[in-house]
Every structure is written in C-alpha cells, then in structure tokens.
Amino acid sequence: MSDPAVVLDDLREESEELDLLVAELGEEQWGAPTPAPGWTVAHQIAHLAWTDRAALLAATDPEAFAAETEKALAAPDRFVDEGAEEGAKLPPAELLAAWRAGRERLQEALRAVPPGARFPWYGPPMSAPAMATARLMETWAHGQDVADALGAVRAPTARLRHVAWIGVRARDYAFLVRGVPAPAEPFRVELAGVDGEMWEYGPEGAAQTVTGPALDFCLLVTQRVHRDDTALVAHGPDAERWLTIAQAFAGPAGPGRAPREAE
C-alpha cells in the first residue's frame, strides 16, 4: 500500500459508489435507521464528512488537529456521536454537498503530501497512503450500514484488499486498546478474495492462523458482523481471541454487533 495514487483512486471509487446509493434518496430515507443504534443514513454520511474534515486538518494543520484531539480525549464516548449528530441535522442536499466537497479537498491534500511524511491521528501517526486506506475502510464500513438500512446488496470488489490490509495491520491495536498485551508472534492470514484470488498476510508457517472469506474478515474487523456469523476459522488461542475483538478503526474499543440469532 505504498503508492498513494492507487489507494486514493480506490477511495474515490468507493466514495462514488456510496454516493450513488444516497444521491437520489428522499428525506424520509435519509432518516431511515441503520444497524448502528441511534444512527440514521444521514448520521452515517455526516460521520464520513466529519472524519474527512478531521483527516484534512491532520494532514494540513497538525497543531489545529492536536487541539481537536484534546476535545476528543475529554469526551471519548461522545465526540464521534456528537459530530455525526451535528451533521445529520443539515438538510440532506446540504449534507451531501458538504460530504462531496470535503472528500475532494482531502483527496487533493493527500495527493500533495510529500513521500514518507507522517501526520497525527487518533491512533498511530499516518502516512498519506495509510490515511487513504483508513478513509476507504471507513467509507466501505459506513456504506455497509447505509446499504443494510436501504435493503441494498453490494457486490464485493477488489477494493476490499485495502480493508483487509488495515484490519491485519491493526491486530496489535485491537489488543492494546483493550488493555491486553498483543501476541508476540505474527499470525498468518489467508483470505479468499474476489475473482478467486487469495490474499495472504504474515509469515508462512506461523503457529497461529486465520483463514476464510475476505468479505467476512472485512465485515468483522469493521465490526459490521459478529464473529459467530462468519465463516472465518482461527487456529490458536490468540488468533481466536483476536477474532472476537478485532477492529480496524482508531479510537475506543467498539462494542461490536450482536449475533444474528440474538437480534
């Protein structure tokens, strides 16, 4: 994921796909509840717009972003919901226009970041390719919530490779954010991607492994599905534990989704 142009192009395509899903919605559909408790379709798009603004600030004005981080630390359980709530109050056309303009400004800013430069984030510092990957991951995940709310079915694309990559990279973070020491040894992750491809991460011969469909893995690490509702297979106690806490996003540990049987 070292070439920012590749992932930025994919981020644009992912955003445009979600844009097509919401562009013609009526006001009532913007208010449709999504699987995230208390969040409507409008909240999902507002959150993406809010996070794009935060990412733009991090990439262009680290000092101002540090001030925003202080606000987040002061209210870790509320700041994400408050940002989404504020945007969701906008008229749908205004919200949609703000999201479009903001994500384009972020595209321009990330394409201008010098190679090798890193800037702050709510988790570890980010390079431009890593930030673009994180934004694609969030766009896909919140797009899944929107699709579920609207009863739409999205076909998996090769862009899921970025989501899988950041999910694997965030393994240790998922443990540490819960106050649990991360496993000392890397895992082997083998995922059945799109078009019959195999996506492989980690050393061959690793003692602990995770295998299964890439779509299931991506849904799990973005906490859009419960572990029990996937076809993922873990070999090793640490690998199994990881699949119960995995999260590809920065911030506090997410509560995850309930099993379908309990819904």
Backbone as JSON, one array per atom type, in Angstrom:
{
  "sequence": "MSDPAVVLDDLREESEELDLLVAELGEEQWGAPTPAPGWTVAHQIAHLAWTDRAALLAATDPEAFAAETEKALAAPDRFVDEGAEEGAKLPPAELLAAWRAGRERLQEALRAVPPGARFPWYGPPMSAPAMATARLMETWAHGQDVADALGAVRAPTARLRHVAWIGVRARDYAFLVRGVPAPAEPFRVELAGVDGEMWEYGPEGAAQTVTGPALDFCLLVTQRVHRDDTALVAHGPDAERWLTIAQAFAGPAGPGRAPREAE",
  "N": [[0.82, -1.21, 0.0], [2.05, 1.2, -0.62], [1.92, 3.09, -2.64], [0.4, 6.06, -2.92], [-1.33, 7.03, -4.9], [-2.72, 4.87, -5.99], [-4.35, 3.85, -3.88], [-5.75, 6.15, -3.28], [-7.17, 6.58, -5.64], [-8.81, 4.33, -5.48], [-10.17, 4.93, -3.13], [-11.65, 7.14, -3.99], [-13.33, 5.86, -5.86], [-14.73, 4.14, -4.15], [-16.11, 5.98, -2.56], [-17.66, 7.22, -4.51], [-19.31, 5.12, -5.24], [-20.86, 4.76, -2.94], [-22.0, 7.28, -2.91], [-23.7, 7.15, -5.13], [-25.6, 5.51, -4.05], [-26.94, 7.06, -2.2], [-27.61, 9.45, -3.4], [-30.09, 9.99, -4.66], [-31.98, 9.75, -2.7], [-35.0, 10.22, -0.84], [-36.19, 12.55, 1.67], [-37.29, 11.11, 3.79], [-36.0, 8.65, 3.57], [-33.4, 9.36, 4.15], [-33.64, 9.59, 6.82], [-33.85, 7.0, 7.67], [-33.37, 4.3, 9.94], [-30.2, 2.81, 10.73], [-28.05, -0.12, 11.16], [-26.36, 0.72, 13.24], [-26.93, 1.7, 16.48], [-29.18, 4.35, 17.03], [-28.29, 5.8, 14.88], [-29.01, 7.22, 11.79], [-29.32, 7.03, 8.17], [-28.47, 9.57, 7.42], [-26.83, 10.24, 9.6], [-24.71, 8.46, 9.15], [-23.53, 9.39, 6.74], [-22.93, 11.96, 7.57], [-21.04, 11.42, 9.53], [-18.92, 10.42, 7.96], [-18.32, 12.76, 6.52], [-17.54, 14.42, 8.62], [-15.28, 13.04, 9.61], [-13.63, 13.14, 7.39], [-13.09, 15.87, 7.39], [-11.62, 16.04, 9.75], [-9.41, 14.46, 9.05], [-8.35, 15.99, 6.97], [-7.55, 18.24, 8.4], [-5.59, 17.06, 10.04], [-3.69, 16.41, 8.11], [-2.95, 18.86, 7.07], [-2.74, 20.85, 9.04], [-1.33, 20.2, 11.7], [-1.13, 21.25, 14.33], [-3.61, 22.47, 14.83], [-5.14, 20.19, 14.59], [-4.25, 18.81, 16.82], [-5.45, 20.28, 18.84], [-8.11, 19.6, 18.38], [-7.94, 16.92, 19.01], [-7.61, 17.04, 21.75], [-10.18, 17.75, 22.52], [-11.51, 15.43, 21.8], [-10.35, 13.59, 23.55], [-11.33, 14.53, 25.91], [-13.95, 13.81, 25.85], [-14.36, 10.94, 25.19], [-16.35, 9.04, 24.75], [-18.35, 10.34, 23.48], [-17.66, 12.12, 21.43], [-17.6, 11.22, 18.75], [-20.27, 10.51, 18.2], [-21.46, 13.0, 18.64], [-20.35, 14.56, 16.6], [-21.47, 13.3, 14.35], [-24.17, 13.72, 14.87], [-24.46, 16.48, 14.7], [-23.97, 16.98, 11.96], [-26.01, 15.47, 10.83], [-28.26, 16.95, 11.24], [-28.42, 18.75, 9.22], [-30.04, 19.84, 6.16], [-30.71, 17.27, 3.75], [-29.65, 17.72, 1.09], [-27.75, 19.69, 1.56], [-26.04, 18.41, 3.35], [-25.11, 16.31, 1.73], [-23.76, 17.76, -0.26], [-21.75, 18.92, 1.29], [-20.33, 16.66, 2.14], [-19.38, 15.72, -0.34], [-17.75, 17.88, -1.21], [-15.89, 18.01, 0.87], [-14.59, 15.52, 0.84], [-13.3, 15.68, -1.58], [-11.53, 17.79, -1.17], [-9.9, 16.56, 0.71], [-8.81, 14.52, -0.85], [-7.2, 16.04, -2.6], [-5.4, 17.16, -0.77], [-4.09, 14.91, 0.34], [-2.86, 13.84, -1.89], [-0.92, 15.71, -2.22], [0.84, 15.42, -0.16], [4.2, 15.06, 0.9], [6.32, 12.3, -0.08], [6.79, 9.76, 2.32], [6.2, 11.39, 4.47], [4.57, 11.86, 7.64], [1.64, 12.23, 9.65], [-0.37, 13.31, 12.47], [-2.89, 11.25, 14.13], [-5.93, 9.85, 15.54], [-5.25, 7.37, 16.39], [-2.21, 5.62, 15.85], [0.39, 7.66, 14.23], [-0.06, 8.72, 10.81], [0.78, 7.9, 7.4], [0.31, 9.3, 4.09], [-0.67, 7.25, 2.27], [-1.58, 5.39, 4.21], [-3.53, 6.86, 5.56], [-5.36, 7.3, 3.48], [-6.11, 4.66, 3.06], [-7.34, 4.12, 5.5], [-9.5, 5.88, 5.34], [-10.85, 4.8, 3.18], [-11.54, 2.33, 4.26], [-13.32, 3.14, 6.3], [-15.27, 4.41, 4.76], [-16.26, 2.28, 3.25], [-17.23, 0.64, 5.35], [-19.19, 2.23, 6.69], [-20.74, 2.65, 4.51], [-21.74, 0.09, 4.23], [-23.5, -0.02, 6.39], [-25.36, 1.86, 5.51], [-26.28, 0.6, 3.17], [-27.45, -1.68, 4.32], [-29.51, -0.48, 5.74], [-31.1, 0.43, 3.68], [-31.8, -1.85, 2.4], [-30.21, -2.68, 0.33], [-27.99, -4.58, -1.74], [-24.59, -4.99, -1.94], [-22.04, -5.7, -4.22], [-19.03, -7.4, -3.55], [-15.8, -5.92, -4.05], [-12.49, -5.63, -5.5], [-11.42, -3.63, -4.01], [-11.71, -4.24, -1.39], [-9.38, -5.35, -0.56], [-7.81, -3.36, 0.58], [-9.17, -2.86, 2.96], [-8.93, -5.31, 4.25], [-6.15, -5.36, 4.55], [-5.62, -3.18, 6.33], [-7.04, -4.13, 8.46], [-5.54, -6.38, 9.23], [-3.11, -5.11, 9.84], [-3.89, -3.65, 12.05], [-4.02, -5.42, 14.12], [-2.5, -5.61, 16.61], [-3.24, -3.22, 17.79], [-5.93, -3.63, 18.37], [-5.8, -5.36, 20.53], [-4.27, -3.83, 22.38], [-5.85, -1.53, 22.83], [-7.73, -2.5, 24.44], [-6.39, -2.96, 26.71], [-4.91, -5.27, 26.8], [-2.05, -7.3, 26.45], [-0.46, -7.47, 23.28], [-0.16, -10.31, 21.08], [3.02, -11.93, 20.86], [4.05, -13.06, 18.55], [3.65, -12.91, 14.96], [0.61, -13.56, 13.07], [-0.55, -15.83, 10.54], [-2.53, -14.92, 7.89], [-4.93, -15.89, 5.67], [-6.96, -15.2, 3.06], [-9.85, -15.65, 1.1], [-10.21, -13.86, -1.63], [-11.74, -11.61, -4.03], [-12.78, -12.77, -7.3], [-11.5, -15.26, -7.21], [-8.97, -14.91, -6.16], [-6.3, -15.25, -3.72], [-5.65, -13.68, -0.74], [-2.93, -12.96, 1.14], [-1.28, -12.69, 4.25], [1.35, -12.1, 6.59], [3.82, -14.41, 7.97], [4.59, -17.48, 6.29], [4.0, -20.64, 7.73], [3.5, -19.75, 10.28], [2.59, -20.16, 13.71], [-0.03, -19.64, 14.52], [-3.11, -19.08, 12.88], [-5.44, -17.47, 10.62], [-8.13, -18.08, 8.54], [-10.35, -17.84, 5.69], [-13.29, -16.3, 4.09], [-12.63, -13.22, 2.45], [-14.52, -11.14, 2.5], [-16.02, -11.71, 4.82], [-14.0, -11.35, 6.73], [-13.43, -8.63, 6.43], [-15.89, -7.48, 7.12], [-15.9, -8.27, 9.77], [-13.6, -7.04, 10.98], [-14.3, -4.43, 10.77], [-16.34, -4.39, 12.45], [-18.96, -4.98, 11.63], [-20.29, -7.31, 11.69], [-20.99, -10.18, 13.71], [-18.63, -12.36, 15.24], [-19.55, -15.04, 15.3], [-21.15, -15.18, 13.09], [-19.68, -15.5, 10.83], [-17.61, -17.19, 8.37], [-15.05, -17.57, 9.13], [-12.03, -19.13, 10.19], [-10.08, -19.84, 12.95], [-6.9, -20.82, 14.09], [-5.39, -21.49, 16.98], [-5.14, -20.02, 20.22], [-4.71, -17.23, 20.61], [-5.23, -16.19, 18.09], [-7.92, -16.84, 17.85], [-8.95, -15.32, 19.93], [-8.37, -12.79, 18.92], [-10.19, -12.58, 16.8], [-12.51, -12.1, 18.15], [-12.28, -9.54, 19.07], [-11.36, -7.88, 17.11], [-10.64, -4.83, 15.44], [-10.54, -2.43, 12.94], [-10.45, 0.25, 13.06], [-9.49, 3.44, 14.49], [-9.55, 4.64, 17.91], [-11.71, 4.26, 20.84], [-12.4, 0.93, 22.12], [-14.67, -0.84, 20.18], [-18.13, -1.89, 20.59], [-18.98, -3.92, 18.96], [-21.12, -6.12, 16.98], [-24.24, -7.74, 17.68], [-24.9, -11.31, 17.65], [-26.66, -12.7, 14.85], [-28.73, -14.4, 15.57], [-29.49, -13.38, 17.97], [-30.69, -11.03, 17.46]],
  "CA": [[0.0, 0.0, 0.0], [2.99, 2.31, -0.56], [1.62, 4.05, -3.69], [-0.82, 6.75, -2.52], [-2.24, 7.26, -6.02], [-3.56, 3.69, -6.16], [-5.38, 3.77, -2.85], [-6.59, 7.34, -3.41], [-8.11, 6.3, -6.72], [-9.79, 3.38, -4.96], [-11.01, 5.68, -2.18], [-12.61, 7.92, -4.78], [-14.33, 4.95, -6.41], [-15.58, 3.66, -3.05], [-16.98, 7.09, -2.19], [-18.63, 7.43, -5.58], [-20.3, 4.04, -5.19], [-21.78, 5.1, -1.85], [-22.71, 8.48, -3.35], [-24.8, 6.71, -5.99], [-26.61, 4.86, -3.22], [-27.71, 8.03, -1.42], [-27.82, 10.7, -4.13], [-31.48, 10.21, -5.04], [-32.87, 9.4, -1.6], [-35.91, 11.21, -0.31], [-35.89, 12.95, 3.04], [-37.66, 10.03, 4.71], [-34.97, 7.61, 3.51], [-32.24, 9.87, 4.88], [-33.91, 9.38, 8.24], [-34.02, 5.57, 7.95], [-32.39, 3.79, 10.92], [-29.18, 1.86, 10.26], [-27.71, -1.06, 12.24], [-25.71, 1.41, 14.35], [-28.0, 2.25, 17.32], [-29.34, 5.79, 17.07], [-27.76, 6.45, 13.68], [-29.75, 7.13, 10.54], [-28.49, 7.19, 6.97], [-27.86, 10.89, 7.5], [-25.72, 10.17, 10.56], [-23.58, 7.76, 8.54], [-22.86, 10.3, 5.8], [-22.38, 13.06, 8.36], [-19.81, 10.94, 10.17], [-17.87, 10.4, 6.95], [-17.94, 14.14, 6.25], [-16.84, 14.91, 9.82], [-13.96, 12.41, 9.69], [-12.84, 13.71, 6.3], [-12.6, 17.18, 7.85], [-10.56, 15.8, 10.74], [-8.24, 13.97, 8.32], [-7.79, 17.14, 6.26], [-6.87, 19.04, 9.4], [-4.38, 16.35, 10.45], [-2.72, 16.43, 7.02], [-2.57, 20.22, 6.68], [-2.53, 21.72, 10.2], [-1.21, 19.31, 12.85], [-1.38, 21.93, 15.6], [-5.06, 22.59, 14.98], [-5.66, 18.85, 14.84], [-3.95, 18.48, 18.22], [-6.49, 20.9, 19.66], [-9.31, 18.77, 18.22], [-7.7, 15.69, 19.73], [-7.88, 17.31, 23.16], [-11.63, 17.68, 22.7], [-11.9, 14.03, 21.74], [-9.92, 12.93, 24.79], [-12.19, 15.0, 27.0], [-15.27, 13.16, 25.74], [-14.1, 9.82, 24.27], [-17.55, 8.25, 24.47], [-19.39, 11.18, 22.88], [-17.28, 13.04, 20.36], [-17.97, 10.7, 17.43], [-21.72, 10.66, 18.05], [-21.8, 14.42, 18.56], [-20.02, 15.02, 15.26], [-22.47, 12.78, 13.42], [-25.45, 14.34, 15.17], [-24.45, 17.85, 14.18], [-24.12, 16.94, 10.51], [-27.28, 14.86, 10.46], [-29.31, 17.96, 11.33], [-28.45, 19.54, 7.99], [-30.89, 19.33, 5.08], [-29.96, 16.25, 3.01], [-28.88, 18.25, -0.03], [-26.59, 20.41, 2.11], [-25.13, 17.4, 3.89], [-24.5, 15.61, 0.6], [-22.81, 18.68, -0.89], [-20.61, 19.08, 2.2], [-19.53, 15.44, 2.07], [-18.69, 15.69, -1.63], [-16.69, 18.89, -1.25], [-14.87, 17.69, 1.85], [-13.77, 14.37, 0.44], [-12.45, 16.12, -2.69], [-10.43, 18.55, -0.57], [-8.98, 15.61, 1.32], [-8.09, 13.9, -1.96], [-6.16, 16.97, -3.07], [-4.39, 17.32, 0.28], [-3.3, 13.69, 0.49], [-2.02, 13.69, -3.08], [0.17, 16.69, -2.14], [1.73, 15.1, 0.96], [5.48, 14.53, 0.42], [6.56, 10.88, 0.2], [7.41, 9.47, 3.6], [5.72, 12.26, 5.55], [3.54, 11.29, 8.51], [0.93, 13.25, 10.41], [-1.04, 12.7, 13.62], [-4.25, 10.74, 14.01], [-6.45, 9.43, 16.83], [-4.41, 6.23, 16.73], [-0.82, 5.9, 15.48], [0.56, 8.61, 13.13], [-0.41, 8.17, 9.5], [1.28, 8.38, 6.12], [-0.79, 9.57, 3.17], [-1.34, 6.0, 1.85], [-2.3, 4.78, 5.33], [-4.74, 7.65, 5.8], [-6.31, 7.0, 2.41], [-6.62, 3.32, 3.33], [-8.27, 4.23, 6.63], [-10.72, 6.53, 4.88], [-11.57, 3.82, 2.35], [-12.12, 1.35, 5.19], [-14.5, 3.72, 6.95], [-16.3, 4.65, 3.75], [-16.87, 0.98, 2.95], [-17.97, 0.14, 6.51], [-20.41, 3.02, 6.88], [-21.57, 2.35, 3.35], [-22.45, -1.15, 4.51], [-24.63, 0.34, 7.24], [-26.36, 2.51, 4.66], [-26.87, -0.43, 2.32], [-28.33, -2.51, 5.15], [-30.71, 0.31, 6.06], [-31.91, 0.59, 2.48], [-32.08, -3.14, 1.8], [-29.42, -2.83, -0.89], [-26.93, -5.58, -1.69], [-23.4, -4.51, -2.63], [-21.11, -6.75, -4.65], [-17.65, -7.17, -3.11], [-14.85, -5.52, -5.09], [-11.07, -5.77, -5.14], [-11.05, -2.58, -3.05], [-11.7, -4.83, -0.06], [-7.99, -5.67, -0.19], [-7.34, -2.3, 1.48], [-9.81, -3.06, 4.26], [-8.27, -6.47, 4.84], [-4.77, -4.97, 4.92], [-5.61, -2.38, 7.54], [-7.51, -5.0, 9.53], [-4.39, -7.17, 9.67], [-2.14, -4.2, 10.46], [-4.43, -3.14, 13.32], [-4.17, -6.52, 15.09], [-1.97, -5.29, 17.94], [-4.04, -2.11, 18.34], [-7.18, -4.18, 18.91], [-5.48, -5.87, 21.86], [-3.78, -2.78, 23.28], [-6.91, -0.6, 23.19], [-8.49, -3.17, 25.5], [-5.5, -3.16, 27.84], [-4.41, -6.64, 26.75], [-0.81, -7.36, 25.67], [-0.59, -8.07, 21.96], [0.65, -11.52, 20.91], [4.41, -11.64, 20.48], [4.35, -13.57, 17.21], [2.64, -12.6, 13.94], [-0.27, -14.62, 12.59], [-0.72, -15.99, 9.09], [-3.92, -14.68, 7.5], [-5.17, -16.28, 4.28], [-8.34, -14.84, 2.77], [-10.34, -15.86, -0.27], [-10.65, -12.56, -2.12], [-12.65, -11.63, -5.18], [-12.28, -13.37, -8.54], [-10.68, -16.44, -6.96], [-7.65, -14.58, -5.63], [-6.01, -15.45, -2.32], [-4.94, -12.55, -0.13], [-2.13, -13.59, 2.19], [-0.55, -11.76, 5.11], [2.07, -12.77, 7.65], [4.78, -15.42, 7.52], [4.19, -18.88, 6.12], [4.48, -21.47, 8.83], [3.18, -19.17, 11.59], [1.91, -21.13, 14.57], [-1.45, -19.33, 14.62], [-3.59, -18.66, 11.57], [-6.84, -17.14, 10.36], [-8.47, -18.31, 7.14], [-11.77, -17.69, 5.38], [-13.65, -15.33, 3.06], [-12.19, -11.84, 2.68], [-15.66, -10.31, 2.86], [-16.31, -11.93, 6.23], [-12.94, -10.74, 7.53], [-13.59, -7.18, 6.38], [-17.05, -7.15, 7.94], [-15.57, -8.48, 11.18], [-12.66, -6.06, 11.52], [-15.01, -3.14, 10.86], [-17.4, -4.66, 13.43], [-20.27, -4.97, 10.99], [-20.85, -8.64, 11.84], [-20.49, -10.89, 14.88], [-17.72, -13.46, 14.94], [-20.28, -16.29, 15.07], [-21.86, -15.13, 11.81], [-18.7, -15.55, 9.74], [-17.03, -18.49, 8.06], [-13.63, -17.49, 9.43], [-11.5, -20.21, 11.02], [-8.86, -19.48, 13.66], [-6.14, -21.89, 14.72], [-4.57, -20.9, 18.03], [-5.97, -19.25, 21.15], [-4.59, -15.79, 20.39], [-5.93, -15.88, 16.85], [-9.34, -16.9, 18.15], [-9.25, -14.13, 20.75], [-8.34, -11.62, 18.03], [-11.42, -12.5, 16.02], [-13.6, -11.61, 18.99], [-12.06, -8.13, 19.44], [-10.72, -7.17, 16.0], [-11.18, -3.56, 14.94], [-9.63, -1.78, 12.01], [-10.58, 1.71, 13.21], [-8.88, 4.04, 15.68], [-10.48, 5.08, 18.93], [-12.04, 3.29, 21.89], [-12.85, -0.4, 21.7], [-16.07, -0.86, 19.78], [-18.92, -2.96, 21.21], [-19.27, -4.97, 18.01], [-22.52, -6.4, 16.66], [-24.8, -8.94, 18.29], [-25.13, -12.39, 16.68], [-27.95, -12.58, 14.17], [-29.73, -15.15, 16.3], [-29.94, -12.61, 19.14], [-31.29, -9.77, 17.03]],
  "C": [[0.86, 1.26, 0.0], [2.69, 3.38, -1.6], [0.32, 4.78, -3.34], [-1.81, 6.93, -3.66], [-3.2, 6.09, -6.18], [-4.69, 3.68, -5.15], [-6.28, 5.0, -2.89], [-7.6, 7.18, -4.54], [-9.2, 5.34, -6.24], [-10.71, 4.05, -3.95], [-12.05, 6.5, -2.92], [-13.7, 7.03, -5.34], [-15.28, 4.44, -5.33], [-16.56, 4.75, -2.63], [-18.05, 7.32, -3.25], [-19.7, 6.34, -5.59], [-21.33, 4.31, -4.1], [-22.61, 6.33, -2.23], [-23.91, 8.1, -4.22], [-25.94, 6.1, -5.17], [-27.51, 5.87, -2.52], [-28.15, 9.26, -2.21], [-29.28, 11.01, -4.4], [-32.47, 9.88, -3.92], [-33.79, 10.56, -1.24], [-35.59, 11.5, 1.15], [-36.22, 11.85, 4.04], [-36.6, 8.94, 4.73], [-33.7, 8.07, 4.21], [-32.41, 9.66, 6.38], [-34.09, 7.92, 8.61], [-32.97, 5.11, 8.96], [-31.44, 2.79, 10.29], [-28.85, 0.9, 11.4], [-26.98, -0.43, 13.42], [-26.78, 2.08, 15.21], [-28.01, 3.77, 17.35], [-28.86, 6.52, 15.84], [-28.65, 6.15, 12.48], [-28.78, 7.14, 9.36], [-27.78, 8.54, 7.0], [-26.69, 10.91, 8.48], [-24.49, 9.5, 9.94], [-22.81, 8.67, 7.59], [-22.24, 11.48, 6.54], [-21.09, 12.65, 9.05], [-18.66, 10.9, 9.17], [-17.38, 11.81, 6.64], [-17.12, 14.72, 7.4], [-15.43, 14.34, 9.89], [-13.06, 12.88, 8.56], [-12.28, 15.07, 6.7], [-11.47, 17.01, 8.86], [-9.28, 15.33, 10.04], [-7.56, 15.1, 7.56], [-7.01, 18.02, 7.22], [-5.56, 18.38, 9.83], [-3.29, 16.47, 9.39], [-2.19, 17.82, 6.72], [-2.25, 21.14, 7.84], [-2.46, 20.88, 11.47], [-1.49, 19.98, 14.19], [-2.87, 22.1, 15.85], [-5.68, 21.22, 15.23], [-5.4, 18.43, 16.28], [-4.99, 19.07, 19.15], [-7.79, 20.11, 19.57], [-9.16, 17.45, 18.97], [-7.97, 15.86, 21.22], [-9.38, 17.25, 23.45], [-12.11, 16.23, 22.69], [-11.54, 13.29, 23.02], [-10.78, 13.34, 25.97], [-13.55, 14.32, 27.0], [-15.17, 11.96, 24.82], [-15.33, 9.02, 23.9], [-18.62, 9.04, 23.72], [-18.97, 11.89, 21.61], [-17.64, 12.54, 18.98], [-19.46, 10.88, 17.19], [-22.12, 12.12, 17.9], [-21.48, 14.98, 17.18], [-21.03, 14.56, 14.23], [-23.81, 13.47, 13.62], [-25.53, 15.74, 14.59], [-24.67, 17.86, 12.67], [-25.46, 16.42, 10.08], [-28.44, 15.84, 10.54], [-29.43, 18.8, 10.07], [-29.49, 18.99, 7.02], [-30.1, 18.34, 4.23], [-29.11, 16.8, 1.87], [-27.63, 18.98, 0.45], [-25.56, 19.44, 2.66], [-24.39, 16.69, 2.76], [-23.45, 16.49, -0.08], [-21.57, 18.85, -0.02], [-19.72, 17.85, 2.16], [-18.74, 15.39, 0.76], [-17.51, 16.66, -1.67], [-15.54, 18.52, -0.31], [-13.99, 16.53, 1.42], [-12.87, 14.73, -0.74], [-11.28, 16.95, -2.17], [-9.42, 17.61, 0.07], [-8.18, 14.88, 0.25], [-6.92, 14.78, -2.39], [-5.04, 17.09, -2.05], [-3.51, 16.09, 0.39], [-2.4, 13.45, -0.71], [-0.82, 14.65, -3.03], [1.14, 16.4, -1.0], [3.05, 14.54, 0.43], [5.66, 13.06, 0.77], [7.27, 10.7, 1.55], [6.93, 10.32, 4.76], [4.63, 11.56, 6.35], [2.9, 12.42, 9.3], [0.07, 12.57, 11.47], [-2.43, 12.18, 13.28], [-4.69, 10.31, 15.4], [-5.77, 8.15, 17.32], [-2.97, 6.57, 16.41], [-0.75, 6.95, 14.37], [0.38, 7.92, 11.78], [0.47, 8.74, 8.39], [0.08, 8.66, 5.23], [-1.45, 8.28, 2.68], [-2.13, 5.35, 2.98], [-3.58, 5.54, 5.64], [-5.79, 7.37, 4.73], [-6.92, 5.61, 2.6], [-7.64, 3.35, 4.45], [-9.58, 4.88, 6.2], [-11.53, 5.59, 3.98], [-12.25, 2.79, 3.24], [-13.38, 1.9, 5.83], [-15.62, 3.96, 5.95], [-17.02, 3.35, 3.4], [-17.75, 0.51, 4.12], [-19.26, 0.91, 6.74], [-21.33, 2.89, 5.67], [-22.34, 1.06, 3.52], [-23.66, -0.89, 5.4], [-25.75, 0.98, 6.43], [-27.06, 1.49, 3.78], [-27.84, -1.31, 3.11], [-29.63, -1.77, 5.47], [-31.66, 0.39, 4.88], [-32.29, -0.74, 1.84], [-31.34, -3.38, 0.5], [-28.33, -3.88, -0.68], [-25.76, -5.08, -2.54], [-22.5, -5.69, -3.0], [-19.72, -6.43, -4.13], [-16.76, -6.8, -4.29], [-13.43, -5.75, -4.6], [-10.62, -4.68, -4.17], [-11.05, -3.11, -1.62], [-10.29, -5.21, 0.38], [-7.44, -4.62, 0.78], [-7.91, -2.48, 2.88], [-9.17, -4.23, 4.98], [-6.87, -6.11, 5.33], [-4.75, -4.18, 6.21], [-6.13, -3.18, 8.73], [-6.39, -5.85, 10.1], [-3.39, -6.28, 10.41], [-2.59, -3.72, 11.83], [-4.57, -4.24, 14.38], [-3.72, -6.12, 16.49], [-2.78, -4.18, 18.59], [-5.31, -2.64, 18.98], [-6.95, -4.76, 20.31], [-5.15, -4.72, 22.82], [-4.88, -1.82, 23.71], [-7.82, -1.19, 24.26], [-7.62, -3.47, 26.73], [-4.95, -4.57, 27.93], [-3.11, -6.66, 25.94], [-1.04, -8.04, 24.33], [0.26, -9.33, 21.88], [2.04, -11.18, 20.39], [4.71, -12.02, 19.04], [3.26, -13.17, 16.21], [1.8, -13.81, 13.59], [-0.12, -14.72, 11.06], [-2.2, -15.81, 8.8], [-4.05, -14.98, 6.01], [-6.65, -16.1, 3.98], [-8.68, -15.11, 1.31], [-10.94, -14.54, -0.75], [-11.61, -12.7, -3.29], [-11.97, -12.28, -6.38], [-11.32, -14.52, -8.31], [-9.3, -16.16, -6.43], [-7.54, -14.99, -4.16], [-5.19, -14.26, -1.82], [-4.24, -13.07, 1.11], [-1.29, -12.56, 2.93], [0.16, -12.56, 6.2], [2.91, -13.92, 7.14], [4.15, -16.79, 7.33], [4.76, -19.68, 7.29], [4.23, -20.88, 10.2], [2.36, -20.16, 12.4], [0.41, -20.89, 14.66], [-1.92, -18.7, 13.31], [-5.05, -18.26, 11.61], [-7.07, -17.35, 8.87], [-9.96, -18.1, 6.93], [-12.03, -16.65, 4.32], [-13.18, -13.91, 3.43], [-13.34, -10.94, 3.1], [-16.0, -10.48, 4.34], [-15.27, -11.26, 7.12], [-13.12, -9.23, 7.57], [-14.8, -6.73, 7.2], [-16.73, -7.28, 9.42], [-14.67, -7.39, 11.72], [-13.24, -4.66, 11.54], [-16.2, -3.24, 11.81], [-18.79, -4.46, 12.84], [-20.94, -6.34, 11.05], [-20.26, -9.26, 13.09], [-19.59, -12.04, 14.44], [-18.47, -14.74, 14.58], [-20.98, -16.33, 13.72], [-20.91, -15.05, 10.63], [-18.26, -16.99, 9.51], [-15.53, -18.49, 8.31], [-13.23, -18.61, 10.38], [-10.19, -19.75, 11.63], [-8.21, -20.73, 14.22], [-5.17, -21.24, 15.7], [-5.4, -20.01, 18.92], [-5.89, -17.74, 20.94], [-5.31, -15.36, 19.13], [-7.43, -15.88, 17.07], [-9.76, -15.68, 18.97], [-9.29, -12.89, 19.86], [-9.65, -11.48, 17.27], [-12.62, -12.06, 16.85], [-13.46, -10.13, 19.32], [-11.56, -7.29, 18.28], [-11.43, -5.86, 15.69], [-10.12, -2.87, 14.1], [-9.6, -0.28, 12.19], [-9.92, 2.17, 14.5], [-9.96, 4.44, 16.67], [-10.77, 4.0, 19.94], [-12.51, 1.96, 21.3], [-14.33, -0.36, 21.35], [-16.82, -2.02, 20.42], [-19.19, -4.12, 20.27], [-20.77, -5.14, 17.78], [-22.98, -7.68, 17.35], [-24.92, -10.04, 17.24], [-26.51, -12.25, 16.06], [-29.05, -13.29, 14.94], [-30.29, -14.35, 17.46], [-30.63, -11.32, 18.74], [-32.81, -9.85, 17.06]]
}
